[in-house]
Amino acid sequence: MSDPNYTNTKKRRYQYEPDGTDQSPHKLKALSTNNQQQPTLEEQTIVDKPSYSKIAKQVADHYNTRPQFGIEKRQESTIFHLRAFNNWIKSVLIGRHTDRNDKVLDMGCGKGGDLRKWQKVNIRELVGMDIAQVSVEQAQDRYEKMRNPGFKARFYSQDCYGRPLTDTIQPKDYKANIVSLQFCMHYAFETEVKVRQMLQNVSNHLEIGGRFVGTIPDCYWMVKKLRSLKGDQLEWSNSVYKVRFEQKSKYPVFGHKYWFTLKDALDDCPEYLVHFPTFIKLAREYGMELLYRTPSHQYYMETISTPQLNNLKGQNYRNLLFRMNVIDEMGRGPSPDEWEVTGLYLAFAFKKVRHWSSSEPSSL
């Protein structure tokens, strides 16, 4: 059966699907109120010698130089509730697909912001990887300072889209039950080669039946917004973010670059649209089938309004909105401008259903 959202990649064009699930911040508040020996625990961070493309180095340098703020400083941020909402989405995604004693590969672990999410779902082991060496060191430090984390962890610095993980990861045949890429996979869509290397790394280190989960910008939302701009206008913004494209006459499947600014987080950083129909086709080549792709606002609504999802595995995700400060004690949630930014993203999940072979013909 053909995918209704798929456009022939030779045409290099996007199609759209209506969302219709956008909820305003006041509705958000109203709803929420109503056989090889594994390394030891003490193993130090393993740092790979960087070998990056120009853009990859630019991204790595950006995150390496970004200061790390404490809890009090983060609470003062203009995007505090936005960050809390995105963390809530990740918590739901992780909770929905992770089982007790799972092994996890986080291909974009950053400074270790998801460590406590993995702790909450009682994983057995975490391997964290990131292109930014300083972030990896901070993740290692954060892990070492955790009280009784309940799982082993080790961290590596590597460009996960530019080289095989076997260049760095130990053991080389490491297999995880969950592979996670949170708010980072879109950088791979600079080129088809990078996307294929990313998917090869995911599939090679994911068990049959395992899940590949992540969060990325929603290409349908972004391109629809770009095409709605008048004349030669190429950017839009509000008080907390700005998106700037370089052109809108061509819509390539790979390398469709834009520049993203998010207050207190990103400063005019290059990113790439993820053409999702192509993502599905390529993932299938590497033995993975799509379970769902759901825009963030819809993911939120489905989770809190569906009893079997809201109370999954003993976790009440509606209550978690308060515990994670998406909604504060005064009933305040994301501002309208923050809420607009949360709508840029979607959550996805794939399941590995078979092994793949490099001799298989390409689907593109």
VEXDREN-2710 file (C-alpha; in Angstrom, 1 decimal):
% VEXDREN-2710
k/r/px/py/pz
1/MET/0.0/0.0/0.0
2/SER/1.4/3.4/-0.9
3/ASP/2.0/6.1/1.7
4/PRO/-0.5/8.9/1.2
5/ASN/2.0/11.4/2.6
6/TYR/4.8/10.2/0.2
7/THR/5.8/12.3/-2.8
8/ASN/8.1/10.7/-5.4
9/THR/11.6/11.8/-4.3
10/LYS/12.6/12.4/-7.8
11/LYS/10.1/15.4/-7.8
12/ARG/11.8/16.7/-4.7
13/ARG/8.5/18.2/-3.3
14/TYR/6.6/18.0/-0.1
15/GLN/3.0/17.2/0.5
16/TYR/1.1/18.2/3.6
17/GLU/-1.3/16.6/6.0
18/PRO/-3.7/18.7/8.1
19/ASP/-2.9/18.7/11.8
20/GLY/-6.0/20.2/13.3
21/THR/-4.9/19.4/16.8
22/ASP/-3.4/22.7/17.8
23/GLN/-4.4/23.6/21.3
24/SER/-3.9/27.0/22.8
25/PRO/-2.0/27.5/26.1
26/HIS/-5.2/28.2/28.1
27/LYS/-6.7/24.9/26.9
28/LEU/-3.5/23.2/27.9
29/LYS/-3.8/24.6/31.4
30/ALA/-7.5/23.8/31.6
31/LEU/-7.1/20.2/30.5
32/SER/-4.2/19.6/32.9
33/THR/-5.9/20.9/35.9
34/ASN/-9.0/19.1/35.2
35/ASN/29.6/-12.4/26.1
36/GLN/32.3/-9.7/26.1
37/GLN/32.8/-8.2/29.5
38/GLN/31.1/-4.8/29.8
39/PRO/33.0/-1.8/31.1
40/THR/32.8/-1.1/34.8
41/LEU/30.6/1.6/36.3
42/GLU/33.6/3.8/37.0
43/GLU/34.8/3.8/33.3
44/GLN/35.7/7.2/32.2
45/THR/34.4/9.1/29.2
46/ILE/35.8/7.7/26.0
47/VAL/36.6/10.6/23.6
48/ASP/37.0/10.0/19.9
49/LYS/39.2/12.2/17.7
50/PRO/36.7/14.4/15.8
51/SER/36.3/14.1/12.1
52/TYR/33.5/16.4/11.1
53/SER/32.0/18.0/8.0
54/LYS/31.9/21.8/8.1
55/ILE/28.3/21.9/9.3
56/ALA/28.8/19.1/11.8
57/LYS/31.8/21.0/13.3
58/GLN/29.7/24.2/13.5
59/VAL/27.0/22.3/15.4
60/ALA/29.6/20.6/17.7
61/ASP/31.3/24.0/18.4
62/HIS/28.0/25.6/19.2
63/TYR/27.1/23.0/21.8
64/ASN/30.6/22.8/23.2
65/THR/30.7/26.5/23.9
66/ARG/27.1/26.7/25.3
67/PRO/27.3/27.3/29.1
68/GLN/25.6/24.8/31.4
69/PHE/23.1/26.5/33.8
70/GLY/21.9/25.3/37.2
71/ILE/18.2/24.7/38.1
72/GLU/17.7/28.3/39.4
73/LYS/19.0/29.9/36.3
74/ARG/16.9/27.6/34.1
75/GLN/13.8/28.5/36.0
76/GLU/14.4/32.2/35.2
77/SER/14.5/31.5/31.4
78/THR/11.9/32.8/29.1
79/ILE/11.5/29.4/27.6
80/PHE/11.3/27.5/31.0
81/HIS/7.8/26.1/30.3
82/LEU/8.7/25.3/26.7
83/ARG/11.7/23.2/27.8
84/ALA/9.5/21.5/30.4
85/PHE/6.9/20.6/27.8
86/ASN/9.5/19.2/25.5
87/ASN/11.0/17.2/28.4
88/TRP/7.5/15.9/29.2
89/ILE/7.0/14.7/25.5
90/LYS/10.3/12.9/25.8
91/SER/9.3/11.3/29.1
92/VAL/6.1/10.0/27.6
93/LEU/7.9/8.7/24.5
94/ILE/10.6/7.0/26.6
95/GLY/8.0/5.6/29.1
96/ARG/5.8/4.3/26.3
97/HIS/8.5/2.2/24.6
98/THR/11.0/1.2/27.4
99/ASP/10.7/-1.8/29.6
100/ARG/12.5/-2.6/32.9
101/ASN/16.1/-3.9/32.4
102/ASP/16.2/-2.6/28.8
103/LYS/19.6/-1.5/27.3
104/VAL/19.6/1.9/25.7
105/LEU/21.7/3.6/23.0
106/ASP/21.3/7.4/23.1
107/MET/22.8/8.8/19.9
108/GLY/22.7/12.4/20.9
109/CYS/22.8/12.4/24.6
110/GLY/24.0/16.0/24.9
111/LYS/24.8/17.0/28.5
112/GLY/22.8/14.0/29.9
113/GLY/19.5/15.8/30.3
114/ASP/17.6/12.5/29.9
115/LEU/19.5/10.5/32.5
116/ARG/16.7/10.7/35.1
117/LYS/14.1/9.8/32.5
118/TRP/16.0/6.6/31.9
119/GLN/16.3/6.1/35.6
120/LYS/12.6/6.4/36.1
121/VAL/11.9/3.5/33.7
122/ASN/14.4/1.2/35.4
123/ILE/16.8/0.5/32.5
124/ARG/19.8/-1.8/33.0
125/GLU/22.4/0.0/30.8
126/LEU/22.9/3.3/28.9
127/VAL/25.4/4.0/26.2
128/GLY/25.4/7.8/25.4
129/MET/27.0/9.3/22.3
130/ASP/27.2/12.8/21.1
131/ILE/29.2/14.9/18.6
132/ALA/30.0/17.5/21.2
133/GLN/32.9/16.4/23.4
134/VAL/32.3/18.9/26.1
135/SER/28.6/17.9/26.4
136/VAL/29.7/14.2/26.7
137/GLU/32.1/15.1/29.5
138/GLN/29.2/17.0/31.2
139/ALA/26.9/14.0/30.8
140/GLN/29.5/11.7/32.4
141/ASP/29.9/14.1/35.3
142/ARG/26.1/14.3/35.7
143/TYR/25.8/10.6/35.8
144/GLU/28.6/10.2/38.3
145/LYS/26.8/12.6/40.6
146/MET/23.5/10.7/40.5
147/ARG/22.5/9.0/43.7
148/ASN/21.9/5.3/43.1
149/PRO/21.2/5.6/39.4
150/GLY/20.3/1.9/39.1
151/PHE/21.9/1.4/35.7
152/LYS/25.4/1.3/34.3
153/ALA/26.4/4.1/31.8
154/ARG/29.3/5.0/29.6
155/PHE/29.7/7.8/27.1
156/TYR/31.5/8.4/23.8
157/SER/32.2/11.4/21.7
158/GLN/31.6/10.7/18.0
159/ASP/29.8/12.0/14.9
160/CYS/27.1/9.4/14.8
161/TYR/26.1/10.4/11.3
162/GLY/29.6/10.6/9.7
163/ARG/31.1/7.2/10.8
164/PRO/30.2/3.8/12.0
165/LEU/29.7/3.5/15.7
166/THR/32.0/0.5/15.7
167/ASP/34.9/3.0/15.3
168/THR/34.3/3.9/19.0
169/ILE/31.7/1.9/20.8
170/GLN/32.7/-1.0/23.0
171/PRO/31.9/-3.8/22.6
172/LYS/31.7/-3.3/18.8
173/ASP/28.7/-5.6/18.5
174/TYR/26.7/-3.8/21.3
175/LYS/22.9/-4.2/20.9
176/ALA/20.3/-2.1/22.6
177/ASN/16.6/-2.6/23.1
178/ILE/16.0/1.2/22.6
179/VAL/17.8/3.6/20.4
180/SER/16.9/7.3/21.1
181/LEU/17.6/10.4/19.1
182/GLN/16.0/13.4/20.8
183/PHE/15.9/16.8/19.0
184/CYS/19.1/15.9/17.0
185/MET/18.3/13.5/14.1
186/HIS/17.5/16.3/11.7
187/TYR/21.2/17.2/11.5
188/ALA/21.7/13.9/9.5
189/PHE/19.5/15.2/6.7
190/GLU/22.3/17.4/5.4
191/THR/23.0/14.5/2.9
192/GLU/21.7/11.1/2.0
193/VAL/25.0/9.6/2.9
194/LYS/24.7/10.9/6.5
195/VAL/21.1/9.7/6.8
196/ARG/22.1/6.2/5.6
197/GLN/25.1/6.1/8.0
198/MET/22.8/7.2/10.9
199/LEU/20.2/4.5/10.0
200/GLN/22.9/1.9/9.6
201/ASN/24.3/2.8/13.1
202/VAL/20.8/2.6/14.6
203/SER/19.9/-0.8/13.0
204/ASN/23.3/-2.4/13.6
205/HIS/23.0/-1.7/17.3
206/LEU/19.3/-2.4/17.8
207/GLU/17.9/-5.8/18.7
208/ILE/15.1/-7.4/16.5
209/GLY/11.9/-6.1/18.1
210/GLY/13.6/-3.1/19.6
211/ARG/12.4/0.5/19.2
212/PHE/13.9/3.5/17.5
213/VAL/12.4/6.6/19.0
214/GLY/13.0/10.3/18.7
215/THR/11.8/13.9/18.4
216/ILE/12.4/16.2/15.3
217/PRO/11.1/19.3/13.7
218/ASP/7.9/18.7/11.7
219/CYS/8.8/19.2/8.0
220/TYR/5.1/19.5/7.0
221/TRP/4.5/22.4/9.5
222/MET/7.8/24.1/8.6
223/VAL/7.3/24.0/4.8
224/LYS/3.6/25.0/5.0
225/LYS/4.7/28.0/7.1
226/LEU/7.5/28.9/4.6
227/ARG/5.1/28.7/1.7
228/SER/2.6/31.0/3.4
229/LEU/5.1/33.8/3.6
230/LYS/4.5/36.6/1.2
231/GLY/6.8/37.5/-1.7
232/ASP/10.4/36.8/-1.1
233/GLN/10.1/36.7/2.7
234/LEU/12.1/33.8/4.1
235/GLU/11.9/34.1/7.9
236/TRP/9.4/34.3/10.7
237/SER/9.7/34.7/14.4
238/ASN/8.1/35.6/17.7
239/SER/9.6/36.7/21.0
240/VAL/11.4/33.4/21.7
241/TYR/12.4/32.0/18.4
242/LYS/13.3/32.7/14.7
243/VAL/13.4/30.5/11.7
244/ARG/15.3/31.7/8.6
245/PHE/15.5/29.8/5.3
246/GLU/17.9/30.6/2.5
247/GLN/15.4/30.1/-0.4
248/LYS/11.9/28.7/-1.1
249/SER/12.1/28.0/-4.8
250/LYS/13.4/24.5/-4.4
251/TYR/12.5/21.8/-1.8
252/PRO/15.2/19.2/-1.8
253/VAL/14.7/16.0/0.1
254/PHE/18.2/16.3/1.5
255/GLY/20.2/19.4/2.5
256/HIS/17.1/21.7/2.8
257/LYS/18.9/24.0/5.3
258/TYR/17.4/26.6/7.6
259/TRP/18.8/28.6/10.5
260/PHE/17.2/28.4/13.9
261/THR/17.4/30.7/16.9
262/LEU/15.8/29.8/20.2
263/LYS/16.2/32.2/23.1
264/ASP/18.5/30.9/25.9
265/ALA/19.3/27.8/23.8
266/LEU/20.3/28.2/20.2
267/ASP/21.9/31.2/18.3
268/ASP/21.3/31.0/14.5
269/CYS/22.3/27.4/14.3
270/PRO/22.1/25.5/10.9
271/GLU/19.5/22.7/10.8
272/TYR/17.8/20.6/8.1
273/LEU/14.3/19.6/7.3
274/VAL/13.5/15.8/7.6
275/HIS/11.5/14.7/4.6
276/PHE/9.5/12.1/6.5
277/PRO/8.3/9.9/3.6
278/THR/11.9/9.5/2.6
279/PHE/12.8/8.7/6.2
280/ILE/10.2/6.0/6.3
281/LYS/11.5/4.4/3.0
282/LEU/15.1/4.5/4.1
283/ALA/14.3/3.1/7.6
284/ARG/12.5/0.2/5.9
285/GLU/15.7/-0.6/4.0
286/TYR/17.5/-0.9/7.3
287/GLY/14.9/-3.3/8.7
288/MET/12.7/-0.8/10.6
289/GLU/9.0/-0.1/10.2
290/LEU/7.2/3.0/11.3
291/LEU/4.8/2.7/14.3
292/TYR/3.8/6.4/14.3
293/ARG/4.7/10.0/13.7
294/THR/2.7/12.4/15.8
295/PRO/3.0/16.2/16.1
296/SER/3.7/17.3/19.6
297/HIS/0.4/19.0/20.3
298/GLN/-1.5/15.9/19.1
299/TYR/0.8/13.7/21.1
300/TYR/0.0/15.7/24.2
301/MET/-3.8/15.5/23.6
302/GLU/-3.8/11.8/22.8
303/THR/-1.8/11.0/25.9
304/ILE/-3.8/12.9/28.5
305/SER/-7.2/12.1/27.0
306/THR/-6.7/8.4/26.4
307/PRO/-6.8/6.4/29.7
308/GLN/-4.6/3.5/28.6
309/LEU/-2.0/6.0/27.5
310/ASN/-2.3/8.5/30.3
311/ASN/-1.8/5.7/32.9
312/LEU/0.6/3.5/31.0
313/LYS/2.9/1.3/33.2
314/GLY/1.7/3.0/36.4
315/GLN/2.7/6.5/35.3
316/ASN/0.0/9.2/35.3
317/TYR/1.3/11.6/32.6
318/ARG/-1.4/14.2/33.3
319/ASN/0.0/14.6/36.8
320/LEU/3.5/14.5/35.4
321/LEU/2.7/17.9/33.7
322/PHE/2.8/19.4/37.2
323/ARG/5.7/17.5/38.5
324/MET/7.8/18.5/35.6
325/ASN/6.7/22.2/35.8
326/VAL/5.0/22.3/32.5
327/ILE/2.2/23.8/34.6
328/ASP/3.3/25.6/37.7
329/GLU/1.5/25.8/41.1
330/MET/-0.2/29.0/39.9
331/GLY/-1.7/27.1/36.9
332/ARG/0.6/28.9/34.4
333/GLY/1.8/26.9/31.4
334/PRO/3.7/27.8/28.3
335/SER/3.1/31.3/26.9
336/PRO/1.5/31.7/23.5
337/ASP/4.9/32.2/21.9
338/GLU/6.4/29.2/23.7
339/TRP/3.4/27.1/22.7
340/GLU/3.9/28.1/19.0
341/VAL/7.5/26.7/19.2
342/THR/6.3/23.4/20.8
343/GLY/4.2/22.9/17.7
344/LEU/7.3/22.8/15.5
345/TYR/8.1/19.3/16.6
346/LEU/6.8/15.7/16.3
347/ALA/7.5/12.4/18.1
348/PHE/8.2/9.2/16.1
349/ALA/8.7/5.5/16.8
350/PHE/10.0/2.7/14.6
351/LYS/10.3/-1.0/15.4
352/LYS/13.1/-3.2/14.0
353/VAL/11.5/-6.2/12.3
354/ARG/14.3/-7.8/10.5
355/HIS/18.1/-7.7/9.8
356/TRP/19.3/-5.8/6.8
357/SER/21.9/-6.5/4.2
358/SER/24.2/-4.1/2.4
359/SER/23.6/-6.0/-0.8
360/GLU/19.9/-5.0/-0.8
361/PRO/18.9/-2.6/-3.6
362/SER/18.2/1.0/-2.6
363/SER/14.6/2.2/-2.5
364/LEU/15.4/5.7/-3.7
END
